Amino acid sequence: MLCAGYELAMYLLSLKKPMLIVCGKGNNGGDGWAAAHFLLEHNVTLVVVSLVEISQLKKEAKSMFDLFIASKNKLESNTSSYQIVSSVEDVTQVLTEFQPTIIIDAIFGVGLNRPISGLAQETIERINNYQKSSPHCQVVAVDIPSGLSANGQPLGKSVINAHTTVSFSFLKIAHLDDSGINFCGQVICKDIGLKLPDNFLATAYGITAVNQPSEVLEKTNRAAHKGNFPHVAILEGASETRGASLLSARAAMRTGASLVTLLTNKFGETTASDMPELMHKKIQIPLPENALKHFSALVLGPGLGHDQQQLKTAMLLLKIALEEQLSIVVDADALPLLRDLKNNYSTQSIIVATPHPGEAARLLGISTADLQKNRLDAVKKLTELPFCPNATLIWVLKGACPIVLQKGKTPVVLEGGISALAIGGSGDILSGIVAASLGLISDPFDATIFACSAHLAAGRLLSKKFSRGHLASEIADLVPEIIYKNAPEKIYEK
């Protein structure tokens, strides 16, 4: 608690503004009292408010309060004070008289598992209303915003709307869940020396693929030729949505596929939007057994549509790909085809399914709203569906913070919340990145995480240029910069 308070105080010192710390009775409040103790040493203008009598503080929080009082008396500080409040009117009076520009929410932390009521609820609502009427005011939450559960679900009507959340040791699901991310604002994670068990939930995978590609990508040699790199096949989308399959093709090339072929039944109908690097292969039913010979991966779904003939073609390609042990990426309208995979295909078959919340909800037979209430539980249920039981099936539940899970492994929640990716075609780009990555990295689970990380990093880089008005193709065009720019020579063996 003392370490957490110190790290919180060091962050708050950088803001250099009058501060109000609002403390609850538990460990979160203890972090607030500990931070106040350290802030005293820097002569910060500070008011600490307790929502309970001091006698009601839990043991650890009481020890931090005692430390604050001892420091205050020793330093004879006249820039700090504390107050016990018993009503929301008392809180309003403090806000009105002190006019803080920084409010630190240390009311509830990750241990909260019940709806908030009484003075705590009223205080949260008053803080939220105060910051709305005071544009200069910023709210900093300690660990997670009060009113939010550790899994990101609001526990009632009142949740602190934080500008910044200072977390400790590791990110929590609340920081990365679609329901919680908007309450947290910018999340800053501080190391307080807590050792985590090896099987701890990997909520922050660490995008080593972005910063150090040599540690993630398979090594190759300088005499490599195009046949040593992935050759991705993509089923062309319907006429009105074929652009989706073209975006997927572009992303596969940008990720490192040496060849990309569009499988089409409209051979010769290319347009100005087609890339000159893109090859075309005409397919017709009945498909020959070697229809996918020489390909390393197959992408089904982008722009597919609901035409029965096209869906039949996709299903036949899916079965052939499984028999030939290709890596397969299934997205969008091809996802329902997974229900029909009952055969015992080889365990060497790899499928990566990439549904958005609506598609995943339909596969599970629940509403999208119910799925979003507990995304981690939903993705676990996806792994339990009886789809192609002998294959390696990896799920990517898309959303603000994607979750990657393979049955028997620890789920990986990737830090996102990047609005630049909230555009049409972004998911098609991800499909292409995944398909190419499966041919660049031997472990399919690592390859999928790598692909999702690169997709997020490209979106993050794009958002720094401008917040809106960009194209999905620009996400793909940034992927080489994310993956290869920093260490282009390190991926080679001598």
C-alpha positions in Angstrom: 0.0 0.0 0.0 2.9 2.4 0.8 4.5 1.6 -2.5 1.2 2.2 -4.4 0.8 5.5 -2.5 4.3 6.6 -3.4 3.9 5.8 -7.1 0.5 7.6 -7.1 2.0 10.6 -5.4 4.9 10.8 -7.9 2.4 10.9 -10.7 0.2 13.5 -9.0 3.3 15.7 -8.4 3.7 16.1 -12.2 0.3 17.8 -12.4 1.3 20.6 -10.0 -2.3 21.6 -9.1 -4.5 21.9 -6.0 -5.7 18.4 -5.2 -8.7 16.8 -3.4 -8.3 13.2 -2.4 -11.6 11.4 -1.6 -11.0 8.2 0.4 -13.2 5.2 1.2 -12.6 2.9 4.2 -10.7 0.1 2.5 -7.4 -0.5 0.7 -8.2 2.0 -2.1 -8.7 4.7 0.5 -5.5 3.5 2.1 -3.7 4.2 -1.1 -5.2 7.7 -1.1 -3.9 8.4 2.5 -0.5 7.0 1.6 -0.3 9.3 -1.4 -1.3 12.2 0.8 1.5 11.4 3.2 4.1 11.6 0.4 2.6 14.7 -1.1 3.0 16.6 2.2 6.7 16.5 1.7 6.4 18.5 -1.5 4.2 21.3 0.0 1.3 20.5 -2.3 -2.0 22.3 -1.7 -4.1 19.4 -0.6 -7.4 18.4 1.0 -8.2 14.8 2.0 -11.8 13.8 2.5 -12.9 10.6 4.3 -16.4 9.2 3.6 -16.3 7.3 6.9 -15.3 8.0 10.5 -11.6 7.3 11.1 -12.6 4.5 13.5 -14.3 2.7 10.6 -11.2 2.6 8.4 -9.9 -0.9 7.8 -6.6 -1.8 9.5 -4.2 -1.1 6.6 -6.1 2.2 5.7 -6.0 3.3 9.3 -2.2 2.8 9.4 -1.8 5.0 6.3 -4.1 7.7 7.9 -1.9 7.6 11.0 1.2 8.0 8.8 -0.4 11.1 7.1 -1.2 12.7 10.5 2.3 12.0 11.8 3.8 13.7 8.7 1.4 16.6 8.8 2.3 17.3 12.5 6.0 16.8 11.9 6.1 19.1 8.9 3.6 21.6 10.4 2.0 21.7 7.0 -0.4 24.6 6.5 -1.1 23.7 2.8 -3.0 20.5 3.6 -6.0 19.5 5.6 -8.4 16.6 6.0 -12.1 16.4 6.7 -14.6 13.7 7.5 -17.9 14.2 5.6 -21.2 12.7 6.5 -23.5 14.0 3.7 -23.3 14.9 0.1 -23.9 18.5 1.2 -20.6 18.3 3.0 -18.9 17.1 -0.2 -20.5 19.9 -2.2 -19.2 22.5 0.3 -15.7 21.2 0.1 -15.8 21.3 -3.7 -17.3 24.8 -3.7 -14.8 26.3 -1.2 -11.7 24.5 -2.3 -12.3 24.5 -6.1 -9.8 21.7 -6.8 -8.4 21.2 -10.3 -7.4 17.6 -9.5 -9.8 15.1 -7.8 -8.3 11.8 -6.8 -10.9 9.0 -6.6 -9.7 6.6 -3.8 -13.2 5.4 -2.8 -13.4 1.8 -4.1 -10.9 -0.5 -5.8 -10.9 -3.9 -7.4 -12.5 -5.5 -4.4 -15.9 -4.0 -5.0 -18.5 -6.6 -5.9 -21.8 -4.9 -5.0 -23.9 -1.9 -6.2 -22.9 1.4 -4.5 -25.5 3.2 -2.5 -25.7 6.0 0.1 -23.1 8.6 0.6 -20.6 6.9 -1.7 -23.0 6.9 -4.6 -24.0 10.5 -4.0 -20.3 11.5 -3.8 -19.5 9.8 -7.1 -22.5 11.6 -8.8 -21.4 14.9 -7.3 -17.8 14.5 -8.5 -19.0 13.6 -12.0 -21.3 16.7 -12.0 -18.6 18.9 -10.7 -16.1 18.0 -13.5 -18.8 18.6 -16.1 -19.3 22.1 -14.9 -15.6 22.7 -14.3 -13.7 22.0 -17.6 -10.4 22.7 -15.8 -10.9 19.8 -13.4 -9.4 16.4 -14.0 -10.4 13.2 -12.1 -7.7 10.6 -11.4 -8.9 7.2 -10.3 -6.8 4.9 -8.1 -6.5 1.4 -9.7 -10.0 1.5 -11.2 -12.8 4.1 -11.2 -15.1 3.7 -8.2 -18.3 1.9 -9.2 -16.6 -0.4 -11.7 -16.0 -4.0 -11.0 -12.6 -5.6 -11.6 -14.1 -7.3 -14.8 -15.2 -3.9 -16.2 -18.9 -4.1 -15.5 -20.6 -1.1 -13.8 -22.1 -2.3 -10.5 -24.8 0.3 -10.5 -25.8 3.6 -12.0 -22.9 5.6 -10.6 -19.3 5.2 -11.8 -16.5 7.7 -11.7 -15.7 9.2 -15.1 -11.9 9.4 -14.9 -9.6 11.3 -17.1 -6.7 9.1 -15.9 -6.5 5.9 -14.0 -3.3 5.0 -12.2 -3.1 1.2 -11.8 -0.5 -0.9 -10.1 1.6 -3.9 -11.2 -0.6 -5.0 -14.1 -3.6 -3.9 -16.0 -7.0 -5.3 -14.9 -9.8 -6.5 -17.1 -11.7 -3.3 -16.2 -9.0 -1.3 -18.0 -9.4 -3.4 -21.2 -13.0 -4.4 -21.3 -15.3 -2.7 -23.7 -17.7 -1.8 -20.9 -15.1 -0.3 -18.6 -12.6 1.4 -21.0 -14.6 4.6 -21.4 -14.7 5.2 -17.6 -10.9 4.7 -17.2 -9.6 7.4 -19.5 -5.9 7.1 -20.0 -4.5 4.2 -18.0 -1.0 4.5 -16.4 0.4 1.3 -14.9 3.0 1.7 -12.1 5.3 -1.1 -11.0 5.2 -1.6 -7.2 7.4 -4.8 -7.2 4.5 -7.3 -7.0 5.6 -10.7 -8.2 2.9 -12.4 -10.3 2.3 -16.2 -10.7 3.3 -17.7 -14.0 -0.3 -18.5 -14.9 -1.6 -15.1 -14.2 -4.1 -13.7 -16.7 -2.0 -12.0 -19.4 -3.9 -8.8 -19.6 -0.9 -6.9 -21.1 0.8 -9.3 -23.5 3.5 -6.9 -24.4 3.8 -6.2 -28.1 7.3 -7.5 -28.6 6.3 -8.1 -32.2 6.1 -4.3 -32.6 9.2 -3.3 -30.7 11.5 -6.2 -31.3 10.4 -8.3 -34.4 13.6 -10.4 -34.1 12.2 -12.0 -31.0 8.9 -12.9 -32.5 9.2 -13.5 -36.2 10.8 -16.8 -37.5 14.3 -16.3 -38.7 15.1 -16.8 -42.3 18.3 -16.5 -44.4 19.5 -14.0 -46.9 19.2 -16.5 -49.7 15.4 -16.8 -49.2 13.1 -16.5 -52.2 9.3 -15.8 -52.4 8.6 -19.5 -52.0 9.9 -19.3 -48.4 7.2 -16.9 -47.4 3.4 -17.2 -47.1 1.2 -17.5 -50.1 -2.3 -16.5 -49.0 -5.5 -17.4 -50.8 -8.6 -15.2 -50.3 -12.1 -16.0 -51.5 -13.3 -13.0 -53.4 -16.3 -11.2 -51.9 -19.7 -10.6 -53.5 -19.8 -7.9 -56.3 -21.1 -5.2 -54.0 -18.6 -6.0 -51.2 -15.5 -7.4 -53.0 -13.5 -4.4 -51.7 -13.4 -6.3 -48.3 -11.5 -9.2 -49.9 -9.2 -6.7 -51.6 -8.4 -5.0 -48.2 -7.6 -8.4 -46.7 -5.3 -9.1 -49.6 -3.5 -5.8 -49.2 -3.0 -6.5 -45.4 -1.6 -9.9 -46.1 1.0 -8.4 -48.5 1.9 -5.6 -46.1 2.4 -8.2 -43.3 4.9 -10.2 -45.3 3.1 -12.6 -47.6 5.2 -13.0 -50.7 2.1 -13.9 -52.8 -1.6 -13.3 -52.5 -4.2 -14.9 -54.8 -7.8 -13.9 -55.1 -10.0 -16.9 -55.7 -12.8 -15.8 -58.0 -15.6 -17.1 -60.2 -15.5 -13.8 -62.2 -12.1 -14.2 -63.8 -11.0 -11.2 -65.7 -13.3 -8.8 -64.0 -10.6 -6.7 -62.3 -11.0 -3.1 -61.5 -8.8 -0.1 -61.0 -8.9 -0.8 -57.2 -7.1 -4.1 -57.7 -3.4 -4.1 -56.8 -1.1 -5.1 -59.6 0.7 -7.4 -57.2 -2.6 -9.4 -56.6 -3.0 -12.6 -58.6 -6.4 -14.2 -59.6 -7.4 -17.8 -59.8 -10.7 -18.9 -61.3 -12.6 -21.5 -59.3 -15.6 -23.4 -60.3 -17.8 -26.1 -58.7 -17.0 -29.0 -58.6 -13.7 -28.0 -57.1 -10.8 -30.2 -57.8 -9.0 -31.8 -54.9 -5.9 -29.8 -55.5 -7.8 -26.5 -55.7 -5.6 -25.1 -52.9 -2.3 -26.6 -53.8 0.7 -24.3 -53.2 -1.2 -22.0 -50.7 -0.1 -21.7 -47.1 -3.3 -20.0 -45.8 -6.9 -19.4 -46.8 -9.1 -16.5 -45.8 -12.9 -16.9 -45.9 -15.5 -14.3 -45.0 -14.5 -10.8 -46.1 -17.3 -9.4 -48.2 -18.6 -13.0 -48.7 -22.3 -12.1 -48.5 -25.3 -14.5 -48.2 -25.5 -15.8 -51.8 -26.1 -19.6 -51.4 -23.8 -20.5 -54.3 -21.0 -18.4 -52.8 -21.5 -19.9 -49.4 -21.4 -23.4 -50.9 -18.1 -22.5 -52.5 -16.7 -21.2 -49.2 -17.8 -24.4 -47.5 -16.1 -26.6 -50.1 -12.9 -24.6 -49.8 -13.0 -24.8 -46.1 -13.2 -28.6 -46.2 -10.4 -28.9 -48.7 -8.2 -26.5 -46.7 -8.7 -28.7 -43.6 -7.9 -31.8 -45.5 -4.7 -30.2 -46.9 -3.9 -28.8 -43.5 -3.7 -25.2 -44.5 -4.0 -22.4 -42.0 -7.5 -20.9 -42.2 -8.9 -17.5 -41.2 -12.7 -17.4 -40.9 -14.4 -14.1 -40.5 -17.8 -12.4 -41.1 -20.3 -14.3 -43.2 -18.2 -17.5 -43.2 -18.3 -17.9 -39.4 -21.6 -19.9 -39.4 -20.0 -22.5 -41.7 -18.0 -23.6 -38.6 -21.2 -25.2 -37.3 -21.1 -27.8 -40.0 -17.5 -29.0 -39.3 -18.2 -32.2 -37.5 -15.6 -34.4 -39.2 -12.5 -35.4 -37.3 -10.0 -33.4 -39.3 -6.3 -33.7 -38.6 -5.0 -32.0 -35.4 -2.5 -30.2 -37.6 -5.3 -28.1 -39.1 -5.4 -24.5 -37.8 -8.4 -22.3 -37.8 -8.5 -18.7 -36.5 -12.0 -17.3 -36.1 -12.4 -13.6 -35.8 -16.0 -12.6 -34.9 -17.1 -9.2 -33.8 -19.5 -9.2 -30.7 -22.6 -9.5 -32.8 -21.3 -12.4 -34.8 -20.0 -14.1 -31.6 -23.4 -13.6 -29.9 -25.2 -15.3 -32.8 -22.9 -18.3 -32.6 -23.6 -18.6 -28.9 -27.3 -18.0 -29.2 -27.3 -14.9 -26.9 -27.8 -11.2 -27.3 -24.9 -8.9 -28.1 -25.7 -6.9 -24.9 -25.4 -10.0 -22.8 -22.1 -11.0 -24.5 -20.6 -7.6 -23.8 -21.5 -7.8 -20.1 -18.8 -10.5 -19.8 -16.6 -10.8 -22.8 -14.0 -13.0 -21.1 -16.7 -15.6 -20.2 -18.1 -15.3 -23.8 -14.8 -16.1 -25.5 -14.3 -19.1 -23.1 -17.8 -20.4 -24.2 -16.7 -20.0 -27.9 -13.9 -22.4 -27.3 -16.3 -24.9 -25.9 -18.5 -25.0 -29.1 -18.3 -28.4 -30.9 -16.6 -27.0 -34.0 -14.0 -29.2 -35.7 -13.0 -30.8 -32.4 -9.6 -32.1 -33.5 -8.4 -28.9 -35.1 -6.5 -26.1 -33.4 -9.2 -23.5 -33.2 -8.2 -20.0 -32.0 -10.8 -17.3 -31.3 -10.3 -13.6 -31.6 -13.3 -11.8 -30.0 -13.0 -8.3 -31.6 -13.9 -5.1 -29.9 -12.2 -2.1 -28.3 -9.8 -4.5 -26.6 -9.6 -7.8 -28.5 -9.4 -11.1 -26.6 -7.5 -14.1 -28.0 -8.1 -17.5 -26.7 -7.3 -21.1 -27.6 -8.9 -23.9 -25.5 -6.5 -24.9 -22.8 -4.5 -21.7 -22.9 -4.6 -18.5 -20.8 -6.8 -15.8 -22.5 -4.9 -12.8 -23.7 -6.6 -9.4 -23.5 -4.9 -6.8 -25.7 -4.9 -3.1 -24.8 -6.8 -1.2 -27.4 -9.5 1.5 -27.2 -8.3 2.9 -30.5 -11.1 4.7 -32.3 -9.1 4.9 -35.5 -9.9 1.2 -36.0 -13.6 1.8 -35.8 -14.2 2.0 -39.5 -15.5 -0.3 -42.2 -12.8 -2.6 -43.5 -10.8 -2.7 -40.3 -11.8 -6.3 -39.6 -10.9 -7.3 -43.1 -7.4 -5.9 -42.6 -7.1 -8.0 -39.5 -8.0 -11.1 -41.4 -5.2 -10.5 -43.9 -2.7 -9.8 -41.1 -3.6 -13.0 -39.3 -3.3 -15.1 -42.5 0.2 -13.9 -43.3 1.3 -14.1 -39.6 0.3 -17.7 -39.5 3.0 -18.4 -42.1 5.6 -16.2 -40.5 5.4 -17.6 -36.9 5.3 -21.3 -36.2 3.1 -21.2 -33.1 -0.4 -20.3 -34.3 -1.5 -18.8 -30.9 1.6 -16.5 -30.8 1.0 -15.7 -34.5 -2.6 -14.6 -33.8 -1.5 -12.4 -30.8 1.2 -10.9 -33.0 -1.3 -10.1 -35.7 -3.8 -8.5 -33.3 -1.0 -6.5 -31.7 0.3 -5.2 -35.1 -3.3 -4.3 -36.1 -3.8 -2.3 -32.9 -0.3 -0.7 -33.1 -1.1 0.4 -36.7 -4.3 1.9 -35.6 -2.6 3.7 -32.7 0.0 5.1 -35.1 -2.7 6.3 -37.5 -4.7 8.0 -34.7 -1.6 10.1 -33.9 -1.8 11.6 -37.4 -5.6 12.4 -37.4 -8.5 11.2 -35.3 -11.0 10.5 -38.1 -11.3 10.6 -41.9 -8.7 7.8 -42.6 -9.1 4.7 -44.7 -8.9 1.0 -43.8 -6.2 0.6 -46.4 -4.1 3.1 -44.5 -4.1 0.7 -41.5 -2.6 -2.0 -43.7 0.0 0.3 -45.2 1.3 1.1 -41.7 1.9 -2.6 -40.8 5.4 -2.8 -42.3 6.4 0.2 -40.3 5.1 -1.4 -37.1 6.7 -4.8 -37.7 9.9 -4.3 -39.7 11.1 -0.7 -39.5 13.1 -0.9 -36.2 15.1 -4.0 -36.9 14.9 -5.0 -40.6 18.2 -6.9 -40.5 17.7 -8.8 -37.3 15.2 -11.2 -38.7 17.8 -12.9 -40.8 20.2 -15.6 -39.9 23.7 -15.6 -41.3 
